[in-house]
Structures are given as C-alpha cells and as structure tokens.
Amino acid sequence: MFMFFKKEIECERCKRAISKKEMKIVDTRDDGRNKSGVKRYLCVNCLEHEIYHAMMDNKFKSILIHPMKGYNCYVYYNFKNLKKERASEHLAVDLEKILPNSDEHCSCGHIAHYSLCSPEIFGNDPWNWEVLNYNVEIQYLCKDCAYKYLISAMNEPGIEIKYFYPHIISEGFFTPWDV
C-alpha cells in the first residue's frame, strides 16, 4: 500500500514504527548531483545518529548556522558548488573568512572544525544569500561539541529539523532552510 495511506511507517534504520508526523528525512542525493546518494525515512533518534555521522565524518572545515524557528530543514551547501555560480560565489568567499583556522581551538581544548554563528549573519533570513552582519559572534567548536550544540538546538522550543541534507564534498556551511 502507498505510504500516504498509512498512519505509521517504519524507520528505515532501526525498523521501529513511527507516525508519519514524527518521520524525519535524510537526503544525500544533492538534487541529483550525488548519484550514490539516498533518501531515507527515519525516527528522530536515527536522525540524530545520521547527524552525528555526517558531522564526525566531515573532513572539511565548516560553518554551522544556528537552526531557526519556522524552518524545517537543515542543509549543507558546499563552497565548491557555490563558487561555480555567479549568484552565490560572493557568499562563499565571504563565509570562507569565518572558517576556523588550523590553530583555532574549541573551548574544550580540541582543534576546532566548525565555526558557529547565529542566523543574524544573513539578517535572520536564510533566503538572503548575502552576508549582512560581519559583527556576528563566532564560536569555534570541535566536532564533538558542534554535534552536542546542534542536538541541543534541535530541542529548543519551536525548532524542528524534519529534513536533513548532508552531502558534504568541500568546505561549506549548514544552514536552516524550509522545504
């Protein structure tokens, strides 16, 4: 039977039955650019597991923009792809300036892999592909602390990540988005 007639579905990772309302989606297909990518329907625990692996397996310095209320998606944009388009090239160059340096450390003492900032960098509008606030506070985080921060942010009132798009092939940034 088709999924839209069912009230419950099975998490594709742990096989637990979940309501369609609770369902989360992880999609690594990158709009067809990643031929080996997959789209999976998961429970929230398995989404957190996928986020953990995406962040820990990431070999590139990256930026985390804090998730926002009203945006149900968290997507990774690769600077490599953004630089191919005139409309987004300037954004990639501007954001590269806030990537952690090789000698940056997290407050826990480990080497920083992620730069964290608020969505104020875009004027609180992820659809605005322009850095509007160069004075936004930047926090440097190791992989472990970045994961913990993101999971904590996901539990803030009004923030829900229903869709996660983690196709990482270069330095880039995670940002709230809406699907």
C-alpha positions as CSV (number, residue, x, y, z in Angstrom):
1,M,0.0,0.0,0.0
2,F,1.2,3.5,-0.7
3,M,2.9,5.4,2.2
4,F,0.4,8.3,2.1
5,F,-2.5,6.0,3.1
6,K,-0.6,4.6,6.1
7,K,-0.7,6.3,9.5
8,E,2.5,4.8,10.6
9,I,5.7,3.9,8.7
10,E,8.8,2.0,9.7
11,C,12.1,3.8,10.4
12,E,14.5,2.6,7.7
13,R,17.4,2.4,10.1
14,C,16.0,0.9,13.4
15,K,12.8,-0.6,11.9
16,R,10.7,1.0,14.7
17,A,7.2,2.0,13.8
18,I,6.7,5.8,13.8
19,S,3.8,8.0,12.9
20,K,4.2,10.0,9.7
21,K,4.0,13.1,11.8
22,E,7.2,12.0,13.6
23,M,9.0,11.0,10.4
24,K,12.3,12.7,9.6
25,I,14.0,12.6,6.2
26,V,17.7,12.4,5.4
27,D,18.6,13.0,1.8
28,T,22.2,12.8,0.4
29,R,21.2,12.9,-3.3
30,D,22.1,16.7,-3.6
31,D,19.3,17.4,-6.2
32,G,20.6,14.5,-8.3
33,R,24.3,15.6,-8.3
34,N,25.2,12.7,-6.0
35,K,24.4,9.5,-7.9
36,S,25.2,7.3,-4.9
37,G,23.0,9.4,-2.5
38,V,19.9,8.1,-0.9
39,K,16.7,9.4,0.7
40,R,15.7,7.7,3.9
41,Y,12.8,8.0,6.3
42,L,13.9,7.9,9.9
43,C,12.8,8.4,13.5
44,V,14.2,11.3,15.5
45,N,16.8,9.0,17.2
46,C,18.1,7.8,13.9
47,L,18.1,11.3,12.5
48,E,20.4,12.3,15.4
49,H,22.6,9.3,14.6
50,E,22.8,10.4,10.9
51,I,23.7,14.0,12.0
52,Y,26.4,12.6,14.3
53,H,28.0,10.6,11.4
54,A,27.7,13.5,9.0
55,M,29.5,15.8,11.4
56,M,32.1,13.3,12.5
57,D,32.9,12.1,9.0
58,N,33.2,15.6,7.6
59,K,36.8,16.1,6.5
60,F,36.3,19.8,5.8
61,K,36.2,22.9,7.9
62,S,32.6,24.1,8.0
63,I,30.2,26.6,9.4
64,L,27.1,25.9,11.5
65,I,24.4,28.5,11.4
66,H,22.0,28.1,14.3
67,P,18.7,26.4,13.4
68,M,15.7,28.7,13.3
69,K,12.0,28.6,14.2
70,G,9.8,28.2,11.2
71,Y,12.5,26.5,9.1
72,N,12.1,22.7,9.0
73,C,15.2,21.8,7.2
74,Y,19.0,21.8,7.8
75,V,21.1,21.7,4.6
76,Y,24.8,21.7,3.8
77,Y,26.0,24.0,1.0
78,N,29.4,23.2,-0.5
79,F,31.6,26.2,-1.3
80,K,32.9,24.2,-4.3
81,N,29.4,24.2,-5.9
82,L,28.6,27.8,-4.8
83,K,31.7,29.2,-6.4
84,K,30.5,27.8,-9.8
85,E,27.5,30.1,-9.8
86,R,27.9,33.9,-10.1
87,A,24.9,34.5,-7.8
88,S,26.4,32.5,-4.9
89,E,30.1,32.9,-5.5
90,H,30.3,36.1,-3.4
91,L,28.5,34.4,-0.5
92,A,31.0,31.5,-0.5
93,V,34.0,33.9,-0.5
94,D,32.5,35.9,2.4
95,L,31.7,32.9,4.5
96,E,35.1,31.3,4.0
97,K,36.5,34.1,6.0
98,I,34.9,32.8,9.2
99,L,36.0,29.2,8.9
100,P,38.2,28.1,11.8
101,N,42.0,28.5,11.2
102,S,44.1,25.4,11.6
103,D,45.3,26.7,15.0
104,E,41.8,27.5,16.3
105,H,40.7,25.6,19.4
106,C,37.3,24.7,20.8
107,S,36.6,25.8,24.5
108,C,37.1,22.1,25.4
109,G,40.7,22.3,24.1
110,H,40.3,20.2,20.9
111,I,41.1,21.6,17.5
112,A,38.1,23.5,16.1
113,H,36.5,22.0,13.0
114,Y,33.3,24.1,12.9
115,S,32.5,27.8,13.2
116,L,29.2,28.5,14.8
117,C,27.2,31.7,14.2
118,S,23.7,32.9,14.5
119,P,21.4,33.5,11.5
120,E,21.9,37.2,12.1
121,I,24.8,36.8,9.7
122,F,22.1,36.7,6.9
123,G,19.8,39.2,8.7
124,N,17.8,36.3,10.1
125,D,16.7,35.4,6.6
126,P,18.3,32.2,5.2
127,W,16.8,33.0,1.8
128,N,19.1,36.1,1.7
129,W,22.3,34.9,0.1
130,E,24.4,37.8,1.3
131,V,26.4,38.3,4.5
132,L,24.7,41.3,6.1
133,N,26.3,41.3,9.6
134,Y,30.1,40.9,9.8
135,N,30.0,41.6,13.5
136,V,28.1,38.4,14.5
137,E,29.7,36.4,17.2
138,I,31.7,33.4,16.0
139,Q,32.3,30.4,18.3
140,Y,34.8,27.7,17.3
141,L,33.8,24.1,18.0
142,C,35.4,20.7,17.7
143,K,33.3,18.0,16.0
144,D,32.0,16.6,19.3
145,C,31.0,20.0,20.7
146,A,29.4,21.0,17.4
147,Y,27.3,17.9,17.4
148,K,26.2,18.4,21.0
149,Y,25.4,22.0,20.3
150,L,23.2,21.1,17.2
151,I,21.3,18.4,19.1
152,S,20.7,20.9,21.9
153,A,19.5,23.5,19.4
154,M,17.1,20.9,17.9
155,N,15.4,20.6,21.3
156,E,14.7,24.3,21.7
157,P,11.0,25.2,21.6
158,G,9.8,25.9,18.0
159,I,12.8,24.4,16.3
160,E,12.3,21.2,14.3
161,I,14.6,19.6,11.8
162,K,12.4,17.4,9.7
163,Y,14.7,17.3,6.7
164,F,18.5,16.9,6.8
165,Y,20.6,17.3,3.6
166,P,24.2,16.5,4.4
167,H,26.0,15.9,1.1
168,I,29.5,17.2,2.0
169,I,32.2,17.4,-0.7
170,S,34.1,20.5,0.3
171,E,34.3,23.3,2.9
172,G,30.8,24.9,3.3
173,F,28.1,25.6,5.7
174,F,25.0,24.1,7.3
175,T,22.0,26.5,7.4
176,P,18.3,26.4,8.2
177,W,16.1,26.1,5.2
178,D,12.4,25.4,4.5
179,V,11.0,22.6,2.4
